[in-house]
Amino acid sequence: MRQQFQTLEEIHRVALTKLDDVIVDYLEGGAGDETTIRRNRSAFEEWEFQPRVMSGLSSPPTATTFLGLPLSIPVLTAPFGSDTMFHEDGQKAVARANQAMGTVSMVPEAGSFSYEQVAHAAPAAARIAQLHPAGSDENFLRLLARISAAGYSAVCVTVDSPTGGWRERNRRNALEFDSSIIGGNYNPADRDQMEAALGQLFTHVDNVWSWHKLSSLLDDFELPWIAKGITTVADARAAVDAGASAIIVSNHGGRQLDDVPASLPALVEIRSELGPGVDIALDSGIRRGSDVIKAVALGATAVVLGRSAVYGLTADGQRGVERTLELLTEEMITVLTLLGRGGITDLNHEAMRRVPR
Ligand SMILES: Cc1cc2nc3c(=O)[nH]c(=O)nc-3n(C[C@H](O)[C@H](O)[C@H](O)COP(=O)(O)O)c2cc1C
């Protein structure tokens, strides 16, 4: 039997060997000079732990909640579209892995399978549906009704993508997406609706939504919603004022606007602005268990795995995502034990300091 992966770096390496170069560019690349991609990672090196040795504390618990949803570890998987480009089972495999591991999927609008198909693949798991505030009001409301009927617990609205980022690798490769890859939520008969809602990710648009429009459409919706793609204090405040129950501090993994704040320093400022009462998730740059611990200690309720989940899916489908979550769990328990803190919900700023210059 094949030896299981022992590190996340190994999963990443194997995943890249399975993809064509053009897809590797799409996955690994980002906007502009990819400065934000690099800063997302280097920001984690700017913080160091403050361990307390001889704590007498063992078996630190890792469970928590996000928006009231139980999580075995403070991790969700990101809404990444075009998922069958990476593995034929796409988000169905991701949902099954989350179901097995006690974590939560965010299921993309631009996915290869519909919200209903992914829900059906992992019926016992809690799940969140992601939507773009784009296209017609009628299309948006129809998707909301489907999300609710399919048993989703919340809606994640991606607010940082009124158009696609300036991604030069994709331009160079003339990358195009077939509707069979991104159109899982749309019937062929709804092609116009799909073009209006998802087409703006690839071309420029004249229909950029406002907070006011979004909040008026979500006003009567029964599920809580999350604003994904916040990098500034002003936008965090605007999202909460518009009715968001939680936010995701995210720069889309450096794929949208380059030269925006890295996720970790943005989190610190935004948590300080919003105080302890609002659930805040962080994505963009999470690559190992100690990153999760740092983010939680600095104020995140949970983190969201983008590329790390894609690597798991590509490397070995459902099993690859499960192994990714297992390795994160094991590393987190190791780090928490060495840090001498009781458990994930006991973490705070006191466990961290900025690396002295
Ligand atoms: C291949 C790929 C496709 C993505 N598609 C979407 C999408 O359809 N909607 C969305 O809100 N975010 C999308 N994202 C962004 C992720 O949800 C997440 O914000 C980002 O990957 C986090 O950064 P990380 O990759 O450094 O973890 C995508 C990311 C990748 C890598």
The ligand as an ORCA input file, in Angstrom:
! r2SCAN-3c Opt
* xyz 0 1
  C      -8.402     27.749     -8.088
  C      -9.094     28.750     -7.220
  C     -10.413     29.107     -7.510
  C     -11.073     30.030     -6.684
  N     -12.389     30.335     -6.965
  C     -13.054     31.160     -6.125
  C     -14.442     31.442     -6.313
  O     -15.083     30.947     -7.257
  N     -15.057     32.283     -5.422
  C     -14.384     32.818     -4.357
  O     -14.964     33.556     -3.555
  N     -13.062     32.574     -4.155
  C     -12.404     31.760     -4.990
  N     -11.075     31.503     -4.753
  C     -10.396     32.133     -3.609
  C     -10.470     31.244     -2.366
  O     -11.809     31.115     -1.925
  C      -9.649     31.826     -1.200
  O     -10.079     33.127     -0.903
  C      -8.147     31.850     -1.485
  O      -7.743     30.722     -2.237
  C      -7.407     31.894     -0.161
  O      -6.020     32.015     -0.331
  P      -4.991     30.777     -0.288
  O      -5.170     30.083     -1.606
  O      -3.668     31.425     -0.140
  O      -5.386     29.890      0.871
  C     -10.400     30.594     -5.576
  C      -9.086     30.220     -5.300
  C      -8.431     29.305     -6.100
  C      -7.022     28.915     -5.742
*
